Every structure is written in C-alpha cells, then in structure tokens.
Amino acid sequence: MIADLVILNASVLTMDDATPRAEAVAVQGNRILAVGDTASIRALAGPATRAIDAKGATLLPGFVESHLHLFSGAYGQTLLQLADVHGHDALTAAVRAFAAAKPQEGLLFAQGADYEILGQGTRLDRHVLDGMCPDRPLAVMAYDFHTLFANTAALTAAGLLHGRDLPVGSEVVMGADGFATGELREKFALLPVLDLRTSGGREMLGMSGIEPPVPPSPTEWHEDVDVLKAGLRFCASKGITSMHNMDGNRHLLELLRTVEQEGDLIARVSVPFHYTREMPLSELDRASGMAADFTGERLTSNRVKIFIDGVIESGTAAMLDDYADRPGHRGEPIFDAASFVEAAIEIDRRGMQITVHAIGDAALRIALDGYQAARKANGPRDSRHRIEHIEMIDPADIPRLAELGVIASVQPLHAPQGESPTTRSIGNDRAPQAYPWHDLHQAGAVVAFSSDWPIVPVDPLLGIQTALTRQPHLPGLRDQRLPLPLVLKAFTCNGAHAGFMEQHTGTIREGMLADLVLLGGDIEATPPDQIAALGVVLTVCDGRITHEG
C-alpha cells in the first residue's frame, strides 16, 4: 500500500488510549493508512507521496470546534469589531470611521463590545451613542450577542423608543424619563433593530430557526456562499476539521450544500434546527426533515438547539438564588420548565440530539429535569444530549450529567479572570459553583471544549492556553483547571464523541478518517502561557490539506 501523504518525525498524540503516542502517520485517500515509527511509515511512501518532516512538532487529531456560529462569525468580519476597543474616545473614533465607510448602510452595526467598554461601572446608553452618531441608526452588540445598545435613531426607527411588551426573557430597558435607555436584552428586543439592516442579516436568522422571509437573490446567495467559504478557510487555519454550529435553518444547510458541491466544504459541519418556545411542537417536523435530508460524513443535521436562559452579565441568566449585585432578581428563563419538558420528550422521541444553552443554575436544572423526563417517557438510549456553557451549577446537579449521559460543552475563554460584571453578579458565596470544569470531569461527565465564535476568537490553541492558565477569580477557590492531556481530549476526541463521530474521527489510528493538525512546535514542551503562539503548520481534513502555513 502506497501512501498519498506521510508526516514523519512528529510527536504524535493520538488521543487513543490503546496507543497514545507515535512518531509518524501515513494517509491514503481520506483514511489513515498507518500509525507508527518514522522508519516504518517512510517505507509506505512512493515517488508521488507528499512527505512532511514535522521536526518534532506535535501532530494531533484535527480540532473539533464543538460550539460556534459559523455564518455570523464569518459575516461579522465585515462589520465593526470592538473586541479591542476600550474607552469613549476610541469607540467614538471607530464608530465615525465605520459610518464614513458605510454611507448607504441602513444600520451601522458593531459587534464584540465589552459591557464596560466605557470603563468599570459605566454602561452604554442611547445618549452616549447619539453623541457618536446622532443622525443614523447605530447598534452596538455586546460580545455575548445577548444585549444590544442602540442610539435614539435606531430605537425610533425600530419602534422601541417608548418600550414594547415582549415575551418573558426579553426586555427593552426603560429609563426614569419614560423612554428606552438604549439597552435591549435578548432576542425579541434585539430583532426590531436588527431588521433595520440593509445588507446581510440572513446570517442571524438561524438564531430564531426561521428562513429568509424573501428568497435571496442570486447575488445574495453567492455572497452568502462566499462568506461561508471564507469562514471555513479561517477555521482551517486554526486547525479545525469538525465544527458543531449552534444556530441553524434549512437556508444555512442549503448554502453549505452548495459549498460542498463546489468542493470547498473543508470541514465537517453539524447544523441544528433552532427551536423556540413560541413554536408549536409541529415545527419539529422541519427539524426531522433537515435531519433526513443531510446525512453525509461532512454535512449533517440531527440536532435541535434551544435557549433556556440568557447570560449573567445582563441579568438574563436564570438563577436559583438572587444575583449578588441585584437583590430580589433571579432572572427569568426563556424556556420555562414545563415547556422544555414537553419539547425534550418530543425531540428525544424523534431520535434527535438536544443542545441547550443554559448558563444559570436554575436553567441547568430545567435542562437536566427535561432530559430526565425524556428518558422516563421514551426509555434510555445513547442520546448524548448536551448543555452548552454551564457557567453556574448547583453541586447537587453535577453528578446528574454523567448519570443521564449529558455532554458538558464549555468554553475556556468564557471563564472570568478577576473582577468583572459576571463575578459581581455571582458574588462570593456562590463563586465555588461557577465554571466547575474539573468537578464535572471528576463526576464522570464528558467535557468538550470550544470557543463560541464570534463571542470569543475561534482558536483552539488559545482555548488550550486559556484552559491551562486559568486562575480562580477569587482567592481560595478550587483550581478547576484540567491537565494538558485532558484539555487536548476536550478539543478532539471528546468533541467527536459529542457529535457521534468517535468511530470516524477524533483519534489517530489506522482506518480513521484523516483529520489531522500539525502544530508549529511541541505542545508538551511549550510553557502553557505560550501555547497560542505555536500556530498551525498544517491542517488535513478528509485526507485533503485544507491549510498550510
């Protein structure tokens, strides 16, 4: 047997407990032909074989990005990004430059703002934004996509200046003067402003599980396809070979099918149906239809995504006890317990995986109770239902994940470092219950790490570094870090398990799909705080080189 590709002289970390280390790997077609020492693998090379000398660098299974928003992350690169902008003057300059560059845009839209972008204890409002842009609608999305800050022109055009009654969990924050302050919390408060956009917008529809109200024109279709291709290339440059998208509709799947038909689907992508509380259960027929129509090795849909609550920073995460900085406030779940039980039973009955956003400890309990009810109603099966984020959890609920076979899908870059709006809301008394990665692993839960792009950068090496260097945000808290071998598993084989792909990818062994990432050095010999700088030298997905740096 002659290999098409051999990678030699590597430090191969296979994530296969039976044979955890090797020196070289051979690839034939889209499969791993052999794993072994350099001499034996070199013997499989022929005249046409591509040979790569790793020079001692680490070779891993391709990274599994278990939680991201591909379409909005990719499209966001065309918007005003504020992750590195701090202070009034810097924000003003960025907004005015963006406005000058977009003279015809219906809504000036910025993303990635810190809740305290103006300084500690200071929140954006419409008056501040009016000073930066008085005449055109302007909206600034917080980095977590759960809060939007709008100026007066945007609030007026969206019909929100005087407030609006909204479903539980969404809020137009009102000021003492009887007018909206400009702070909009959760989906139904955000959507009227986002509807002002005159370009894009389709990338956000998957967050509501709806299709484009007007079929995209051929030009718009090609624009969306090109955006997704750019996003896939960017992810490949970070070593990602599989991704679990966290919003979805048929429009996104059809776009990705076009990308695949054009030969540019350079990662395995799972897309869910997004189910919301106002939908009747019959809407799950659409989810079943998507699952039946997309069953390939690189494009699948057999998953339903649900938001149970919001986020701690805006006070929309559902808590079992009061917020430490807001006595009497616990947050309202977006999906109440009874409605979630009903939905969970029906989705589970259809044989689909359930993926829930649950950040507060009350939301976690709603999710676990729903999964338990589904198991009781439908009988036990290998469902691998998931909980995304798990930023607060009651200690009594930690063992339930393993008992119910629930995946803990968490994001290292979300854990706070030092004082922040999040830590002030959690408070000292409940701080030990926050971001308990080690406790979840110790209790037997499968822990999968990811980014949540575009909330934070999509960069597994940065995620690995952050997971290894995280410090307790208060003195005396238990160290919740996991050691390097477990962190690497959380970005590879555990993610594959979460996506029902562990028999095909996530480990390096003979016969597996050839999904690989070669780093720029030996990760085991690199100080933890320098891992992000290693970079990715080579990404291989399905036997094809998708990135070479």
N, C-alpha and C positions, 0 to 999 in steps of 0.2 A: 504494500500500500504506500503510495506516494502522497505526501502532504502538500497542500497548497500554501500553507503558512506555518513556519516554526518560530517560536520565541525561545531563545536559548539564554543560558547563564542568568536566569531570573531567580528571585526569591519568591517562589510560587506559594501563596497562601490559598489553599484550595477551598476552605470552608467545609471540607469533607472530613468528618471526624475519623473515618477509617484510615485515610491517608492525608494528613493535614498539610504536608509540605512536599514540594518537588523542586526541580531545577529548570524544567523546560516543558513546553506544551506544543503539540502538533495539531493542526486544524486541517480537515479535508471537507470541502463543501461548506455546509453550515453546521458541522458537528466537530466536536473534539475527538480527534483520532487517537491520541495517546498523551499520557502524562508521565513524566519520569525524569531521569537524569539527562544532562545535556548530550552525552555521547549517544545514548540510545535514541533520543529524539532527532539528533543530527542525522542519524542513519536513515531516517524516513524522508529526508529531503532529496528532491531530484533537481534536474537542471532548471526547471521552471519554478521551483519553490521559492517563495519570498522568505528570507531568513532575517530575523531581527535579533541583534545582540542586546539583551536587556542590561548588561553590565552590572548585574547585582541588584537592579531595581525590583520593586515589588510588583508582582502580577497577581491580580485578584479577579474573581468573577465580576462581570460588569455591575456597576452600581444600580440598585433598584430604588428609584425615587418613588417612595410609597405614598406621597401626598404632595401634589402640586396642581396648579391651574395653568395648563399649557397655553391655552388660547389667550387668556387675559395677560399672562406673563409675557408672552411673545408680543402681543399688541401693545402692551404697556411700554415697550421700548420706544414707541413713537410718541409717548406722552411726556409731560413734565414730571420728572422723577425727583423726589425731595428727600430721599434717604440720607443724603449727605449735606442737606441744607439745614442750618440752625441759626436762629435769631431773626429779628424783624427785618433788618436791612438786607440780609442775604435772601430771605424769602421774597421781599419786595422786588429785588433785582431779578430774581429768577422768574417771577410771575410776569413782570413787564417785558422781559426779553422773549418769553414764550408767547405773550399776546402779540408782540410785534411780528413774530414769525408765523402766526396763525391768524391773519386778518379776517378770514372768511369763516372761521370756526364758530359754530353756534354756541358751544360751551367750552370754555377754557378749562381743561381737566388736568389736575395734577394728582399724583399718587405718591404713597410712601411717607407721608408726614408723620413725625413723632407727635404724640398727644401733647407734648410740651415743647414743640418746635420753637416757641417764642421764649421759653425759659421755664424753670420749675414753678409749678403752681399757676401758670398762665395758660389759658385756653384760647384757641382761635374763636372768633365770632364774626358776624357779618360786618360789623363796623370796621374791624381791622382789615378785612378783605376788601371792603369798599374803598379804604384808603389806598390800597394797592391797585385796584381795578374798579372804578366806580360805574362805568357805563356798559360793560359787557358781562354776561353771566360767567361766574367763576366758581368752581367747586374744587375743594382740596380733600382728597380721600386719605383718611388715616391709614397707616401702614397695614392694619389688620383687615381693612375692607369692611369694617362693621360700623364706622362712623364717617360721615361726610360733613364738611364745613362749607357752607355756601354764602356768597355775598347777597346783598339785597336784590340785585338784578336777577340772579338765579332763583331766589325764593319767590320773587314776584312772578316771573315767567312760569314757574312750576306750580303756582297757586298755593304756596305754603306759607307765605308771609304772615298770614293770620291763623296759622295752625291747621290741623286736619285730624279728624278721628281716624285712627289706624288700628289694624289688628294687634292683639296682645304681643308685646315684644318689640314693636316698632314705635318710634316716638319722634315727633317734632318738638324739640325743647323750646319752651316758651319763656320769655323774659317778663319781668315785673311790669313792663310797659304794654303788655298785651300783644307784642309782636314776637315772631320767631327769633331766637338768638342767632340762628345760622347753624346750630348743631343738630344734625339729623342722625338718628340711631336706628340701625338695622334696615332690612331690605325695603319694606313698604314706605319708609320715609325717604330712602335714597332714590328709588326708582323715578319719581316725578322729575327730579333734577337731571338724572342720567338720560331721561328721554329727550332732553334739550340738545343732545349731541347731534351733529350733522355729519359726522364721519365715524366709522366704526360702530360700536355698540352691540354688534352681534356676538362679540366675544364674551359679553356679560350675561347673555340670555340663559346659558346653562346653569347659572346660579339660581334660576327660578324654574327650570325644567320646561321652558316654553320654547317654541320655534319662532323664527323670524316672522313677524306679522305680515310682512310683504316679502315674497320670494326675492332673494338677492339677484341683482342684475348680473349678467356675465362678467362685467368689470369687477363688481363687488365680490363675486365668487372667486375670481382669480386673485384678488387682493387677499382674501381670507386664506386661500391655499398658500400663497407666498409667505404670509405671516407665520403660518404653522410650520412651513419648511424652515424658516429662519429660526424659529423656536426650537425645532428638533436639532438643527445643527449646533445651536448654542448649548443645548443639553448634552449632545455628544461630546462637545469639547470639555465637558466636566466629567466624562467617563460614564455617563448614564446610558444604559442599554434597555431598561424597562421603566415604565412610569405608570402610576395609578392616578389618573386625573380625578379631581374631586368636584367637578361640575360637569353637566353634560346634557345633551339632547341629540336628536337624530341629525340635526344640521351639522354638528361637530363630527359625528361619525361619518357622514357622507363626505365632508371635506377631507377627513383623514383617509377615507377610501380612495378619493381622487389622488391624494398624496402617494398612497401605496401603489396605485395603478401607474403613476408616473415614475415609480422606482425610487421615491425619496422618503419612504417611511423607515427611517433609520433607527427606530427604537420600537420596542413592544409597548403598546398603549392600551390601557383599560379605561373605558369611559362609562360612567354610571348614568342612570336616569335620576334626575333630581326631583324628589317628591316633596311637596309642601303641604302643610296642614289643611289649607283650604281646598285641596284637590279631593274629589271623591275617590274611593278605592278603585273604581273602574278605570281611572287614569293609569293604573299599574299595567293595564293591557298594553300601553305604549312601551313600558319597560320590558315586558315579556317579548314584545315584538322586536325591540332592539337586541335583546339577548339572543333571540333565534336567528337574527339576520347577520350578526357579527360574531363569528366563532373561530376566527383564524388564529394562528400562532402569534401574529403581530398586532391584530386589532380585534379587541373583544369588548363585550358589554353584557355582563351578567350580574350587575350590581346596582343597588339603589342607595342614593345619598340623601340624608335627612339632617337638617339643622335642628337640634333640640334647644340650644340657647345661643347667646351671643358671646361677648368677651368681658373679661374682668375690667379692663380699662374704662369702658363706657358704662359699667354698671348693668350690663345686659346679660351677664352670665348668671345662671340660676344657682343660688347657694342654699345650703341647709340652714345657715345662720346668717345674721346680719353682716353686711360689709363693715369692716373695722372703721372705715372713714365715713360711713353713711348709716348711722344708727336707724334701725327700723326698715332698712332697704335690703332685700334679698335677691332682687331680680326676678323677672317673670319668664318662665320657659316659653320658647316659641312654639314648641310641640308639647302639649300637656300629656300627662301620664296615660290617661285613658285613650286618647287618640293615638299615641305611639304604640300602645299595646295592640290596638286594633290593626294598625299598619304593619307592625312587626310580624304578627301572626300571618297576615295575608302575603307579605313578601316572602317570608320563610316557607310558606305553603307552596309558593311558586318555584321554590328551589334556588332563589337568588340570594346573593350575599348582601347584607345590610351594612352600610357605612354611616356612622353618625358623628356629627360634630357635637361634642359635649365637653365643656370646659369647666363649669362649676360642679361642685359635688352633688347638688340636687339633680343636675342634668345627667350626671353619671349614673345616679341611682335610677332615674327614669329609664335610661338605656338598658341597664342590667336587668331591671324588672321586666322590661319589654322582651328582652332576649329569653329570659326565663319563662315568660308566658308563652312565647312562640315554641319553645322546646316542649312545654307541657301540652300545648294544643296539637302540635304536629309530630311529636316524637323526636328523640335525639337524632342528629345527623352531623356530618362533618361540615357545619355551616360556615365556620370561621368568620362570624360577624365581627365587626370592628368598632372601636371607639377611637376617634381622632382627637388628639391634643391632651386630654386628661391632665389639666393644669391643677385641679383640686379634686381630691377623692377622700371620702371618709374611710378610715382604716378598716372598718368592718366590710367594706366593699372590695378591697384589694384582692382577697382570695377568690372572689366570685368570677374574675376574669378567667383564671385557669379552670375553674370548675365548669364554666359554660363554654370553654374553648374560644374565648373572645380575644382578638388581637389588640394589643396596646400599640397604637400608631401615634408616635410622639415626635416632637421636633426640637432638637437640641437648642437651636437659636432662639426659641421662644422663652426659655428659662431666664428669669431676670438676673442681672448681675448688679447687686447693690440696690439702693433705694430707687423706687420708681412708682408711678401711679398704681401699677399692679401690686407691688409689695405693700403699699399703704392700704390698699383695699383688702388684701388678705389679712394683714395685721400679724402681730407677734404670736398670738395664741394658736392660730391655725397654720402658721408657717411650716410646721413639720409635715403637713398634709399636702404640700404643694410640690408638683413636678417630681413625683416619687419613682424615678426610673428604676433604681436599684431594688426598692421594695416590690415593685411589680415583677421584675425578673426573679427575685428571690421567692416570690409566691407562686412561680411556675408559669406566668403569662409569657407569651411570645411577644417580644418588644421589637418593633420595626421603627427605624429612624428615617426621617425625611426632612424636607425644607419648608413646604407650604409656599413655594414660589407663586406669585410675586410678593408675598408678605415679607419674606426674607430672601436673600440670594439663593439661587439654586446652585449649590456647590457642595457635593458630598464631602470633599476634603475639608472644607470649612466647617461642615457639620461634625465631622470626626474630631477635628481640633477642638471645637467648642464643647463637645461631649466630654472630652478628656480633661479640659482645663476649667470646667465649670466649678465655681466655688459657692458654698452656701451663702445665700443673700443676707443671712443674719448670723451672728456668732452663735455657736453651739448647735446649729442644725446638723443633722446627719448628712454625711457625704453621700450623695445619690449618684455619683459617677459609676460607670461600668468600666472594666478594664478593656484595653485595646482589642483583644480577640473577640469579646462580646460586642463591642461597638462596631467592628467590621462585619460581624454576622448581622447586626441590626440594619446595616446598609446593603446587605447582599442576600444571603440565604433566607433570613427571616422575612425580608420583603418578598422574596419569591414565594415563600410559604403563604404569606398573606394574600397573594394573588393566585393561589392554587397552581403555581408553576414550578414547585420544588423538584419535580421529576424531570424537568426540562432545562432549568437554568438556576442560577444562584450558587452553584458549586462548580468546581473544575474537576471533572472526571471523565473518563472515556465514555463516549456516546451522548454526552450532554450537548445541548445547543452551544455553539461557540460564541458566547457573550463574555468579553474579557476587557479588562482595563489595565494598562501598564502605566505605573506612576513614574515620576521623574527622579525617584530615589528609593531607598529602603525605608519604608514607613516605620519599621520596628526600631531602626537606629536613629530616627529623627526625633528631636525633642518635641513633645506634644504641642507646644506653642508655635512650632514652625511647620506643622503638617500641611496647612493650607498652601504654603509656598512651594510644596513639592510639584504641583501641577500634574497634568495628564499628558503623557507622551503618545499614547495610542489607545484608541477605543475600537473594539471589534464587536459588532452585533450581527448575529446570524452568519458568522463567518466572513463578513464584509467589513473592511476597515472604514469606519464612519468618521474618524477624526485621527489626524496625525500631526503632532506639533513638534 
